[in-house]
Amino acid sequence: MTKLNQFVKSLKNINKSINNLLERNLNKLKFDNIKILATNNKIILTFVAVFVFFVSYLLLPIFYKQIEISKELKNELLSKFNLEFTFTQKLDYNFFPRPHFVTNQSSITENQKNIADINQIKIYISLDNLFSLKNFNITEVILENANFQLNSKNSNFFINLLNNNFLDSNFRILNSNIFFKNLEGEVLFLNKIKNLKYYYDQNELKNVLISENEIFNTSFSLKAMDHVVEKKLYTKLNLDFAKLQIENIFNYKDDTKIGSATLLFNKKKSLINYKTNKIFFEFNHFDDADKKKFSYNGKLNFKPFYSTFEGDTEEINIFYLFGKNAIIAELLRTGILNSKNIDFKLNINANKIQGKRNFVNLFLKSKIQEGLIDIDDTQIEWKNNSIIKLTDTLIFVKDGKLFLDGKTQINIKNVQNIYKFLLTPKNFRKKIETIDFRFSYDFGEKVIILNDIIIDGQYNQKVNEKLNNIYFRGSDMQNKIYFKNMTNSLLKAYAG
């Protein structure tokens, strides 16, 4: 250590001499005598000396001991970001493109528990003072290929980081993962971090978090600011694939927190007001228009966990719930809904179905219980001539595809109007009040298979034999001529 101190003192003296020499000569520098100065050997030697000194200055951290470097960097990281790091491998020093330390296989601990394993960490330091370890100033930290293990107890980890010192330093996370688990250690979902950054915004005078992520194969971006004095958290979420933007203001001053979110979807605005605490989460979602087109409300209880959502809407798009890549399919593929602790109910009344003008007055009743999803007692009207009701239903994923199996009962209110719509020949127009059958529907391929048809409580052999050779596809059901021909074929078999 004595040799290092002597080396440092020598460099300081050289630095002082060079600075005095540069100051005397550069003050005399004019455009007319640049060529003369360039030929002066003293100037050339000065610049060579400056270069040698600068490189020597950058190399100073190499002479420090690993134990001391590790200790000081960990203390600085704890002081700046309130993060406790553990370095298991050597900290290598590089001065290109700017001075930084790099190491592999490090970790972050919280309350003596490991919450992140980091493949590589880079710690950039300021050029201001490399003569002393204690004067190191961290300007940026970059974590690459990290895996974070979070649960309900530390779920605010990334938001809490906003309360640290980013005035003169940045914090970044690249190509990493967040594994969110329940208290039993089961992974509920995986969030991929593409690029996350904390920094101080000079215009807002606030710490800012910006992040590009992916969850359930869906990309999204997030911006967050914490107004510490007002105790309000501002977030902005962009889901470009769905043309959805959500701006949220969360007031965490009291035990029961309240918030307000503005949703912009396809240039249509809606509002969500909510409140939450450790026991429940309640919300009300409505259209931001003079004449409301929809209104939803719901409540989630955390202890024990169960939830209920109810809503009324003018029009609903079923595809967003049950389409090939819709949220239901993605959740089923992850297995997150298989937990027996999930008790979820969703009830929606809709006057119209988007893209299905003949179907009206939908009452969607769904629930997730003990790992199973069903839509029993869901019903809808067809042209005000019949009521279709579903029973014994089950929604599931098989080989990556979303299926719905169940029973259907059709109560016919005006069979003559149906015959007129179908252009059914008069000799096939028998009186029918109820039709029951089993079905299986593939959401991805839009294929429905019918079997075990019962008309007015009677099983008809001829009709069921006819059904064995019929597969209704989405394009076929939308083709009125095909649909009418197939239905009349079944009615002909029934009429004998």
N, C-alpha and C positions, 0 to 999 in steps of 0.2 A: 504494500500500500504506500510506503515511503517513496518508492521509485515512481509510482503513478503520480503522487503529489508534486514531485520535482518536475515530472514531464508536463503536468498541467501548468505549473508556474512558468516554465520555459515558453510554452505556447502562448500564455497570456502576455508575456514580455514581447514576443515576436509580433503578436497581434497589435499591440500598442505602437510599436515602431512602424509597422506597415501602414497603420491608419494615419500616423503623422506624416509619413512620406507621401501617401496618396493625397492627403488633404493639401499639402504644399504644392504638389504638381498639378493636380486637377483644377485648382483655383486659377492657375495660369493658362489652362488649356483654352485655346481659341481655334476657330475653324482654319485660319490661315497657317497655323504652325503645326497642324496635326501630322503632316508628313515628316517634319523635322523630329517631332517627339517619337514618332514610330521608329525612326532609325537610331534612336538613343538606346544604347545597351542597358542603361539603368532602368528604363521603363520596361523593357522586355523582361529583365530579371525580376522587376517588381511584380509583374503579372504572374510570372512563374512561381514566385514566392507565395503570392496570394493563393494561387491554385493549390500549391503544396500544403499551405496552412489550412485551407478550407477542407481539403480531403482529410487531413490529419484531425481536424476538429470533428468531422463527421464520424471518424473511426474511433473516437474516444469511448463510446459505450462498449466496445469490444473488450476493453481492459477491466471492466467491472466484473465482479464475481457473480456467478449464476444465482447463488442463494440471495445475494443482496438485490439483484435485478428483480427476481421473482417476488421478493417481499415488498419492494417499493411499488411495483406495478400493481400487485394485488391491493395494496393499501390505496393507491390512487383510483383504481377501478371501484373500490368500495366507497370511497369518498365522493366520487363524481356520480356514479350510477346506482349506488346502494346494491351492488351485486357482488356476491362472494364467489370468486373464481378459484379453481384448483388447477394447477399446471403439473402434469405428470411427466412431461418430456422437456427437453432442453429448449430454452428460448433463444432462437437464432436472431442475430441482428443484421439488417440490411439498410443501406442508406440510399438505394436507388429504387424507385424514382424519388422517394423521400424517406427520411429515417423511420424505421419501424421494426418492431419485434414480431416474430412469427413462431408459432408452436402448434403441434398437433395433439389430438387426444386430450383435450382439457374438458372441464365441466363447470356448471354453476350449481351451487347448493343454496337451499333456503330452509331455515330451521333445521339444519343438520341433515336435510334430505336432498338427494340429488334430483334436480328437476330438468337438467339439460346436459346432453353429451355433445361435445363440439368436435368435429373432425379437424377444423383448422381455425385459428384465431390470429388476426393481425392487429397489432396495437401501434398506431402511429403517434409519434411524439414531435413536439415543437422543436424548431431549430434554435430557439432563443437561448437556451442554456443547457449545453451538454456536459459542462464541467462537473456537475454534481448530480448524483442520482436523485437526491431529495428535491431537486429543482426541475425534474422531468415534468413536462406538461403534456398530457394525453390530448391529442386533437381529434382522433377518430379511432373507433373500434369496429372491426368487421368480423362477424362470425359467419363461417361458411360450412354448409352441410351439417347443421345442428339438428338434434332431435329433442324437442321439448315434451315433457311428460306432465300434463296438467289435469286437474280435476276441479270439483266445485269449490274446494278450499283455497285454491290458488289461481282460479280462473281469471282474476284481474291482473295477472302478472304483467302483461304488455301495457295495460292502461296505467298501472302504478308507475311504470318506468317514466311516464310523462312528467312526474313530479321531481325529476332530477335535474342536474346542471348540464344543459346543452348550449349554454351561452357561447362557449368557445370550443365546443367539441361536438362531433356527430357519432351516432351509434347505428350500425347497419347489420342486417341479417340477410344472408343470401342463400338461395337453394336449400331451404330447411323445411322441417316438418313439425307440426304440433299434434301430438297424440292426446286427445281429450278422453279421459277415462272416468268411469264411475268409481265409487269408493271401494268397490271390490276388485278394481284393477282391470276391468274389461274395457276395451277400446270402444268408445261410442262413435267417434268420427275422427277423420284425419284431415287436417288443414295444411295444405302445402304453401309455404312462403317462397315466392319467387324473388321478391326484392322488398325489404322493409327498411325504413330509415326514420330515425329521430333527429330533429334539428331545431334550432331556435329561429323563428320567423321574425325578422326585424320589423316588418310591417304590422303584424298582429301583436308583436311583443309577447309572444306565447311560445311554449314548446309545442312542436307539431309532430305527429306520427303519420306517415304515408306508407301504404303497403299495397303490393300486388300479390294476390293469393289465388288459390284454387281449392274448392271443396266439392265433393261429389262430382268430379270431372267438370266443374263449372267455375269459370274464372270470375273474379271480382276484385275491385280496388276499394281501399278504405283510407279515409283521412280523419284524424282525430286531434282535438285540442282541448286541454283541460284548463278551465278558468278557475284557478285555485281560490282566489279571493271570493268570488261569487258562488263557489262550489257548484259549478255547472260544467258538464262534459258535452262538447259538441262533436258530432261524428257525421261523416258524409260517406255513404256506401253507394257504389256504382256497380250495377249488374248489367253490363252492356248487352249480353246475349238476350236478355229479356226486355231491354230498353227501359230499365227501371233504375231510378235514383231515389235514395232515401236520405234525407237530412234530419238529424235527431238532436234534440237538446234535452239533456238528462240532469235534473236537479237532485243532488245527493245530500242536501243540507240536513234533512230530518231522517228519522228512522224509516219512515215510509216515504220512499222516493217517488217523485212524479216526473213524467216526461211527456214530450210532444214530438211527433215525427211527421214530416211532410213527405209524401210519396208522389213522385212524378213518373207516370207510366204512359208511354206513347203520347206525351204532351197533356195527359189528363192528370189533374192533381187531386189527391185525397189526403185526409188527416187521420192520425192515430193519437189518441190521448190515453195514457196509461199510468198506473201506479203499482208499486211493488215493494215488498220487504222480504224478510227471510222465510215467510210462510206462504205467500201467494203472489200472483201476478195477474192484474186485471187490465182489460183494454176495451176501447170503443173505437171502431174504424168506420169512417163515413166519407161520402163523396163531398168534395169541396165545391159545391154548386148550390144555387138557390133552390133548385128542385133536386133533392137527393135521389140518386139512382140505386144506392145500396147503403146498408148499414150492418155492421157486424159487431158483436161483443163476445167476450170470452173471459174465462178465468182458469188459471193454472194453480193448483195447490201443490206445494213441494213436500209437505210432511203431513200425511202420506201423499205420494204423487198421484194426482189425477187431474184431468182437464176437461172442460166443456166449452165448445164454440158454437155460437148460433148466429144466423144472419139472414137478412132479407135482401134480395137484389132483383133488379129489373131483368138482367140477362147474365147468364153464366157460361163460361167456356170450359167444358168438361175436359178438354184436351190438356189444360194446364195442371189438372189433378191426376188424370189417368192416361196421358199420352205415352208414347214410346219412351221418351226421355224425361217424363214429368217427375215431379218431386216424389210422388208415391213410389214409382218404380225405382228411383235412385235410393230411397231410404230402405226399400225391401232388399235391394242388392247388397247393401252394406251390412245387413243383419241387425241394424240398430233397433228395429222394431220387434225383434225376437224375445226381448226381455219380458219376463212375466210380471215385472213391476210397472209396466206401462199400461195406463188406463186412459184412453183418449176418445172423446166423442165429438163429432162434427155434424151439425144439423144446419142445412141451408134450404131456404125457400126461394125459388127463382120463377119468374113469370115466363121467361123465354130461354131457349137453348141456342147459343150462337151457332149459326150454320144449319140448324135443324128447325125450320119454321113450323113444321107440322106437330112438333112436340111442345107442349106448354105445361105450366103449373107443376114444375119439378119440386118434389120434396126429397132432398138427399139426406138420408140418415145413415151415418157411418160410425164405426167404432173400432178401436184397436184395444184388444184385451187379451191378456195372457199370450201375447205374441201372435195373435190371429187378427186379421182384418176382415170385416164383413160390412155389407151395406143392406142388411135385412130391413124390411119395412120401407125401403125406398120406393117411391111411386111417382108416376108421371102420366099425363094425359096425352092421347093421340087424337088431334083434331076435334077435341071435345066429344069424341064418339066412344072412347073406351078408356079405362083406367088400367095401367100396367103396374103391377106390384111385384117386388122381388123378395124372395125368402131363401133361407138356407144358403146364403152366399158366402163365398170365400175368395179373397184376392191373394194371389201368391206369385212368386217368381220361379220359373222352371227353365233351366238352361239359358238364363239371362233374359228370358221373355216374361212379360207381365200377362197373367191370365185372370179371368173371372169365371168361376163356376157357381151355379145356383139354380133355383127354381123360379119360374115366372107364372103369375096368374093374371089373366086378362079378363076383366069384367067389361062386357060390351053393353054400352048404353043405347046405341042406335045402330043395329046391325044393317039396316037398309041403307043408311048413309055410307057405310063401309063398302057394301056391295056396289053402290053407285060409283064410289071412288075407284074400286078395283075393276069396274066394267064386267062384273061377274054375270055370266048367262043366267037367266031367270030360273032355269031348271036345276041350278046348283045352289039356289038361295034358300037354304034351310035355316030355320031359326036356331041361333046360337047365343047362349048367355055367358058362358065361361069357357076359357081355354087355359089349360095348365100344361106346362112342359118343362123339361130340364134343358139346360144350355151350357155351353162353354165358349168363352169369347177370348180371342187373342188380340190384345190392344195394339201390338206392333204390326201384325199382318192384317188387322181389321177383318178377321174371319170368325164367324159364329157358326157353331154346330148345334142343331136342335135334336132332341130325342125324347122318348117317353111322353108323347103328346096325349092329353086326355081332354075330350070335348064334352062339356056338360056332365062331367063325372064319369064318362065312359071311355075306356081305352079302345082306339080304333086301329085294327091291324093294318088295313090298307094305307091309312095316312102315315103310320110309322114306317112301313116298308118304303113308301115314297120318300120320306125324310132321310133314309139311309143313303140316298144318292144325291143329296142336296147339301152344298156348302155355300152359305151366304158370305160373300166378301163385301168389304166396304164399298167398292166401286159398283158391285151388283145391287146392293141395297139402295144406293143413290140413283141407280138407273131405274126409273119408274116402270118402263116397259118390262124389264127383266123381273122386277119385284112383283108386278101384277100377274105376269104369266106363271111364276112359281107359286104364288099364293092361290091363284085360281086352279092350278093343277092339284094342290092339296085339297081345295074345296070340292073338286070333282071326285077325288078319291073318297072323301067323306060322304058325299051325296050318293055314292054307289053307282 
